[in-house]
Amino acid sequence: MKKILLILLVIVGLVSCDDKKSGDSVKNEIVVSGTITAIDSIAVPEKLTAYLYNQSKADYDEIEIEVATDGSFSKVLPVEKTMSFSIYGDFGAQLVASPGDSITLMTNSRFKNITYGGNGGAANTALEEYIENNPAKELLEGKETLAPQEYAGILNNTLSAVKTYNAAFLAKNDYQVLKDYVNAEEAFLIPAKKLEYALFTPQGPMAFQDSTFMDSFNKLPEYKEAYDVNSNSPGMVANYIGYVWERDAEEKSDEAAETAFMSRLRSLENNDYLQKKIIQSKVMNKLEDNNITFYENHKEAVEKILAGTPMATTIASKYTDVKNLLENPEIPADAELLTFNSEDPTKFIDEIIANANGKVIYIDNWATWCGPCKSEFKNASPALHEKFKDDVEFVYLCHNSKEPGYVPSIAKFKIAGKHYFLTDKQSRPIFKQIDLEGFPTYTIINKKGEIVLSDYVHRPSYVKTTEILTGLINEEI
């Protein structure tokens, strides 16, 4: 889960200040182009996906970029303000651009040793240098096993090293977008890393009991709108601080958790933009999970905080869409909603294998709140199912989710195949059986009923997934 979360935080780039002169007349678009060569038996991808964060909907837009057989590609992307964004095939890169920019990339299929060109080339060369040489990664590697106070001490030392590194970096890179990116990382480094530690490491429960460790969450730094260009540390705080706020009430009720959240949110009145980002993230995450209750319970407060912003309009529109979906979820004709015959969860995988009648099996382990899961549903799962529907048993196991959002999700994304909703108690044995650490996890089983692999990598959009399924169907592997 942690790995996927971090991937998601790198992918999501946000808007910042424009480096262009006020008198410039430029189109609200950029051109990204280049050439990719194969390396280490990693083929040139057939397509890339550009992930551009859409501030008003608190989610990223995904735009496909076709790659020619010679590895060349070119695409016009909509960019209204200076922003960071990512492009990915099987590997990828994080970029920054302003309206009117052109960026060229000469790279290999691992996206290593990229040579940047175009009028946006210099800033992107510098950004790659900043990310690659930032001392935080090395200083914190493996330290998540430390006790909370030890980790906090390492964090303080890390921040000191990062400040020195940042000052030297900015002294030789005078781009406003990079200043905003670096200043955002510095301002939110400690609360973001503490939040990550508390939520996603085995020592997390101890951290929650340590008032000194948790004190960072009571005095958060100012979130400037320009910081949106860097979604790594600032994004972590804006998206996940609510889980800390709700924790004291989680053993009581959903209502108590909501009350705790809203109380802490009101305390940020002097940190106006952070307050807006937190409530936007909270509401949109709930709506993405097909949960309209939180918004209905706090509609007046949400509208007051977000008044006059595009965020308010987007949330209201999203609420209407989800409400309509919940009232009339129409699942596709070739989707089956099933329950297991066995009452023993350790037998569920055996039951799936038995029901497949000797077919190759592709299990998609997902959750209703999981962004990467839904991205695959939207962009790649239908094509994979259509290609192999006669030869592969497609099974979808929904874990760690609220049941009211389960069927509407299947209806929304028109997910064909056999579907099972699992309680947390039912999921735990399966986690061990297929080595499930996060969502999504894809499990492939051969005709003999043997698990061939189980990981995040072999998603529907990954080219090698098709190759593996074909080989297993033809019994060539």
C-alpha positions in Angstrom: 0.0 0.0 0.0 2.8 2.4 1.0 4.6 1.9 -2.4 1.5 2.6 -4.4 0.6 5.6 -2.3 4.0 7.1 -2.9 3.7 6.4 -6.6 0.4 8.1 -6.6 1.9 11.2 -4.8 4.7 11.5 -7.4 2.3 11.1 -10.3 -0.1 13.9 -9.1 1.5 17.3 -10.1 -0.3 20.5 -9.3 -0.5 24.1 -10.6 1.8 26.9 -9.6 2.9 30.4 -10.6 3.6 31.1 -14.3 7.2 31.9 -15.3 6.0 33.8 -18.4 6.1 37.6 -18.5 2.7 39.1 -18.0 2.7 40.6 -21.5 3.3 37.3 -23.3 0.5 35.9 -25.4 0.7 32.1 -25.3 -1.7 29.3 -25.8 -2.9 27.3 -22.8 -1.0 24.2 -24.0 2.4 22.7 -24.3 4.1 20.3 -26.7 5.9 17.3 -25.4 7.8 15.1 -27.8 10.8 12.9 -28.1 12.3 9.5 -28.9 12.5 6.3 -26.8 15.0 3.5 -27.5 14.8 0.0 -26.1 17.3 -1.0 -23.4 17.9 -4.1 -21.2 15.3 -6.1 -23.1 12.7 -3.5 -22.1 10.7 -2.8 -25.2 9.6 0.7 -26.4 6.1 1.2 -25.0 3.2 1.4 -27.6 1.9 4.4 -25.7 2.6 6.7 -22.9 0.1 8.3 -20.5 0.4 11.9 -19.4 -1.0 12.6 -15.9 -2.0 16.3 -15.4 -3.5 17.3 -12.1 -6.9 19.0 -12.4 -7.1 21.3 -9.5 -10.8 21.9 -9.5 -11.7 18.2 -9.4 -8.8 17.1 -7.1 -7.9 14.4 -9.5 -5.6 14.0 -12.5 -6.6 13.9 -16.1 -5.0 11.1 -18.1 -4.1 11.7 -21.7 -2.7 9.0 -24.0 0.3 9.6 -26.1 0.9 7.2 -29.1 4.4 6.0 -29.6 5.5 5.2 -33.2 7.4 2.0 -34.0 10.6 4.0 -34.2 10.1 5.2 -30.7 9.1 8.8 -31.6 6.1 10.6 -30.0 4.6 14.0 -29.9 1.5 15.4 -28.2 -0.1 18.7 -27.4 -1.3 18.9 -23.8 -3.6 21.4 -22.2 -1.7 23.5 -19.5 -3.3 26.6 -18.2 -0.6 27.5 -15.7 2.9 26.4 -14.7 2.5 22.9 -13.4 4.3 19.6 -12.8 3.0 16.5 -14.5 4.2 13.0 -15.3 4.4 10.8 -18.3 4.6 7.0 -18.0 4.7 3.9 -20.1 6.1 1.1 -18.0 8.5 3.6 -16.6 8.3 7.4 -16.7 9.4 10.9 -15.6 8.1 13.9 -13.7 8.2 17.2 -15.7 7.4 20.9 -15.2 6.0 23.1 -17.9 4.4 26.5 -18.5 1.9 27.4 -21.2 3.6 27.7 -24.5 6.5 25.5 -23.6 7.9 22.7 -25.8 9.8 19.9 -24.1 11.7 17.2 -25.9 13.0 14.0 -24.3 15.6 11.6 -25.7 15.5 8.6 -23.4 15.6 4.8 -23.1 12.7 2.6 -22.2 13.6 2.8 -18.5 13.4 6.6 -18.7 17.0 6.8 -17.4 19.6 9.3 -18.5 17.1 11.6 -20.2 18.3 14.4 -22.4 15.9 17.3 -22.4 15.5 19.9 -25.1 13.1 22.7 -26.1 12.5 25.9 -24.3 11.4 23.9 -21.2 14.4 21.6 -21.3 16.7 23.5 -18.9 14.1 23.6 -16.1 13.4 19.9 -16.5 17.1 19.0 -16.5 17.4 20.9 -13.2 14.3 19.2 -11.7 15.6 15.8 -12.5 18.9 16.7 -10.8 17.0 18.0 -7.8 15.0 14.8 -7.4 17.9 12.4 -8.0 20.4 14.1 -5.6 18.0 15.2 -2.8 19.7 13.8 0.4 16.3 13.0 2.1 16.0 9.7 0.3 19.3 8.3 1.4 19.1 9.7 4.9 15.7 8.2 5.6 16.1 4.9 3.8 15.5 2.0 6.2 14.8 4.4 9.1 11.1 3.6 9.3 12.0 0.7 11.7 13.2 3.1 14.3 11.1 4.1 17.4 9.1 7.3 17.0 11.5 9.6 18.8 14.5 8.2 17.1 12.9 8.7 13.7 11.9 12.2 14.7 15.6 13.0 15.5 16.6 11.6 12.1 14.0 13.8 10.5 15.4 16.9 12.1 18.8 16.1 10.8 17.4 15.3 7.4 15.6 18.7 7.2 18.9 20.4 8.1 20.6 18.6 5.2 17.8 19.3 2.8 17.9 23.0 3.6 21.6 23.2 2.8 21.0 21.2 -0.4 18.1 23.4 -1.4 20.0 26.6 -0.9 22.9 25.4 -3.1 20.5 24.1 -5.7 18.5 27.4 -5.9 21.7 29.4 -6.0 22.4 28.0 -9.5 18.8 27.5 -10.7 16.8 30.7 -11.0 13.5 29.4 -12.2 10.4 30.5 -10.2 8.7 27.1 -10.7 11.8 25.3 -9.2 11.8 27.8 -6.3 8.2 27.0 -5.6 8.8 23.3 -5.9 11.8 23.3 -3.5 10.3 25.7 -0.9 7.2 23.5 -0.8 9.3 20.4 -0.2 11.2 22.1 2.6 8.2 23.5 4.3 6.2 20.2 4.5 9.0 17.7 4.8 8.7 16.9 8.5 4.9 16.7 8.8 4.7 14.7 5.6 7.3 12.1 6.7 5.8 11.9 10.1 2.4 11.3 8.6 3.7 8.6 6.4 5.5 7.0 9.3 2.4 7.1 11.6 0.0 5.7 8.9 2.1 3.2 7.0 4.7 1.6 9.2 4.5 -1.1 12.0 5.6 1.6 14.5 2.7 3.8 13.6 0.6 2.8 16.6 3.4 3.9 18.9 3.7 7.2 17.1 0.1 7.9 17.7 0.7 7.5 21.5 3.6 9.9 21.5 2.4 13.4 22.0 5.7 15.0 21.2 5.9 13.1 17.9 2.3 14.0 17.0 2.7 17.7 17.9 3.8 18.5 14.3 0.2 18.0 13.2 -1.0 20.8 15.5 1.1 23.5 13.9 1.2 22.9 10.2 3.1 25.3 8.0 1.3 27.8 5.8 0.3 26.2 2.5 0.9 28.8 -0.3 -1.0 28.3 -3.5 2.3 28.2 -5.4 3.2 25.0 -3.4 0.7 23.1 -5.6 3.5 22.6 -8.1 4.9 20.0 -5.7 2.5 17.3 -4.6 5.0 15.1 -2.8 5.2 16.4 0.8 2.5 19.1 0.6 0.2 16.6 -1.1 0.7 14.0 1.5 -0.4 16.4 4.2 -3.4 17.8 2.4 -4.6 14.3 1.4 -4.0 12.3 4.6 -3.9 14.6 7.6 -7.6 13.9 8.1 -6.9 10.3 9.1 -4.9 11.6 12.0 -7.6 14.0 13.0 -10.2 11.2 13.0 -8.1 8.6 14.8 -9.2 9.5 18.4 -12.8 9.0 17.4 -12.5 6.0 15.2 -13.4 3.5 17.9 -16.7 5.4 18.5 -18.7 6.1 15.4 -18.5 7.6 11.9 -20.3 10.6 13.3 -17.7 11.1 16.0 -14.9 10.8 13.5 -16.6 13.4 11.3 -17.1 15.8 14.2 -13.4 15.4 15.1 -12.3 16.1 11.6 -14.5 19.2 11.2 -13.3 20.6 14.6 -9.7 20.3 13.6 -10.4 21.8 10.1 -12.0 24.9 11.7 -8.7 25.4 13.6 -7.0 26.1 10.2 -8.9 29.4 9.5 -5.6 31.2 9.4 -4.2 28.7 7.0 -6.9 29.3 4.4 -5.6 27.5 1.4 -4.5 24.4 3.3 -8.0 24.3 4.8 -9.5 24.4 1.3 -7.3 21.6 0.1 -8.0 19.4 3.0 -11.8 19.7 2.8 -11.7 19.3 -1.0 -9.6 16.1 -0.7 -11.9 14.7 2.0 -15.1 15.3 0.2 -13.8 14.2 -3.2 -12.3 11.0 -1.7 -15.7 10.2 -0.1 -17.5 10.8 -3.3 -15.0 8.7 -5.3 -15.9 5.9 -2.9 -19.6 6.5 -3.7 -20.2 7.9 -0.2 -22.5 11.0 -0.2 -23.2 11.0 3.5 -20.2 13.2 4.6 -21.0 15.9 2.0 -24.7 15.9 2.9 -23.9 16.1 6.7 -21.5 19.1 6.2 -22.7 20.7 3.0 -23.1 24.2 4.5 -19.6 24.2 6.0 -18.0 22.8 2.8 -19.7 25.4 0.6 -18.6 28.2 3.0 -15.0 27.2 3.0 -14.9 26.7 -0.8 -17.1 29.6 -1.7 -16.2 31.2 -5.0 -13.7 28.5 -6.1 -14.0 26.0 -8.9 -13.6 23.3 -6.3 -17.1 24.1 -5.0 -18.7 23.7 -8.4 -16.9 20.5 -9.1 -17.9 18.9 -5.8 -21.5 19.8 -6.3 -21.5 18.3 -9.8 -19.7 15.2 -8.5 -22.2 14.8 -5.7 -25.1 14.8 -8.2 -23.5 12.2 -10.4 -22.8 9.9 -7.4 -26.2 10.3 -6.0 -27.8 9.3 -9.3 -25.4 6.3 -9.6 -26.4 5.1 -6.1 -30.0 5.4 -6.9 -29.7 3.5 -10.1 -26.6 1.3 -10.4 -26.8 -0.6 -13.7 -24.2 -3.4 -13.9 -23.2 -4.8 -17.3 -24.9 -8.0 -18.5 -21.7 -9.9 -18.4 -20.9 -9.1 -14.8 -21.8 -11.6 -12.1 -22.2 -10.7 -8.4 -21.3 -13.8 -6.5 -20.7 -15.2 -3.0 -18.5 -18.1 -2.1 -20.0 -21.4 -1.1 -17.4 -22.1 1.5 -17.5 -20.4 4.8 -13.8 -20.8 5.2 -11.9 -17.9 3.6 -8.8 -20.1 3.2 -10.7 -22.1 0.6 -11.8 -19.1 -1.5 -8.9 -19.3 -3.9 -9.5 -23.1 -4.3 -13.1 -22.4 -5.1 -12.1 -19.8 -7.8 -9.8 -22.4 -9.4 -12.5 -25.1 -9.3 -15.0 -22.8 -10.9 -12.6 -21.8 -13.7 -12.9 -25.3 -15.3 -9.2 -25.4 -16.3 -9.0 -21.8 -17.6 -6.2 -19.4 -16.9 -7.3 -17.0 -14.1 -6.7 -13.3 -13.7 -7.7 -12.0 -10.3 -8.0 -8.2 -9.8 -7.8 -7.4 -6.1 -9.2 -3.9 -5.7 -10.9 -1.5 -3.3 -13.7 1.0 -4.0 -11.5 3.9 -2.8 -8.4 2.9 -4.8 -7.4 5.4 -7.5 -5.0 3.2 -9.4 -7.6 0.4 -9.4 -10.2 2.6 -11.0 -7.7 4.0 -13.4 -7.2 0.5 -14.8 -10.9 -0.1 -14.8 -11.4 3.0 -16.9 -8.6 2.7 -19.3 -7.3 -0.9 -19.7 -9.5 -3.6 -18.1 -12.2 -3.5 -20.8 -9.7 -4.1 -23.6 -8.0 -7.0 -21.7 -11.3 -8.6 -21.0 -12.5 -8.3 -24.6 -9.2 -9.8 -25.9 -9.3 -12.8 -23.5 -12.9 -13.3 -22.5 -13.2 -16.8 -24.0 -9.9 -18.1 -22.6 -9.4 -16.4 -19.2 -11.5 -16.4 -16.1 -11.7 -12.8 -14.9 -12.3 -12.5 -11.2 -12.6 -9.4 -9.1 -12.1 -9.5 -5.3 -13.2 -6.3 -3.6 -11.3 -5.8 -0.3 -11.2 -3.2 2.5 -14.3 -1.4 1.3 -17.7 -0.3 2.4 -20.4 -2.4 0.8 -22.7 0.4 -0.3 -20.0 1.6 -2.7 -19.3 -1.8 -4.2 -22.1 -2.4 -6.8 -22.1 1.3 -7.9 -18.4 1.0 -8.7 -19.0 -2.0 -10.9 -21.8 -0.2 -12.6 -19.8 3.0 -13.1 -16.9 1.3 -14.8 -18.9 -1.5 -16.5 -16.6 -4.2 -15.1 -17.4 -7.5 -16.7 -16.4 -10.8 -14.9 -17.1 -12.6 -11.7 -17.3 -10.3 -8.6 -17.0 -11.0 -4.9 -17.2 -8.6 -2.0 -15.1 -9.6 1.0 -15.3 -8.5 4.6 -12.0 -7.6 6.3 -12.2 -11.0 8.1 -12.5 -12.8 4.8 -9.7 -10.9 3.2 -7.0 -11.5 5.7 -6.3 -15.2 4.8 -6.2 -14.2 1.1 -3.7 -11.5 1.8 -1.3 -14.2 3.0 -2.1 -16.7 0.2 -1.4 -14.3 -2.6 1.1 -12.0 -0.9 -1.2 -9.0 -1.1 0.4 -5.9 0.3 -1.7 -3.1 -1.3 -4.2 -2.3 -4.0 -4.4 -3.0 -6.7 -2.7 -6.5 -6.7 -3.1 -8.7 -9.8 -2.9 -12.5 -9.4 -2.4 -14.8 -12.4 -3.1 -18.5 -12.0 -2.3 -21.1 -14.7 -4.5 -23.9 -16.0 -3.1 -26.3 -13.4 -4.3 -24.0 -10.6 -0.8 -22.7 -9.7 -0.2 -19.1 -8.8 2.2 -17.8 -11.4 2.6 -14.3 -10.0 0.9 -11.8 -7.8 1.9 -8.2 -7.8 1.0 -4.6 -8.8 3.1 -4.6 -11.9 1.1 -7.0 -14.1 -1.9 -4.7 -14.4 -4.2 -4.7 -17.5 -2.3 -1.8 -19.1 1.1 -3.5 -18.8 2.2 -5.0 -22.2 3.8 -8.0 -20.6 0.5 -9.0 -18.9 -1.0 -9.8 -22.4 2.2 -11.7 -23.3 2.0 -13.8 -20.1 -1.7 -14.6 -20.5 -1.2 -15.6 -24.1 1.7 -17.9 -23.2 -0.3 -19.5 -20.4 -3.3 -20.0 -22.6 -1.2 -21.7 -25.3 0.8 -23.6 -22.5 4.0 -22.1 -23.8 5.1 -21.0 -20.3 
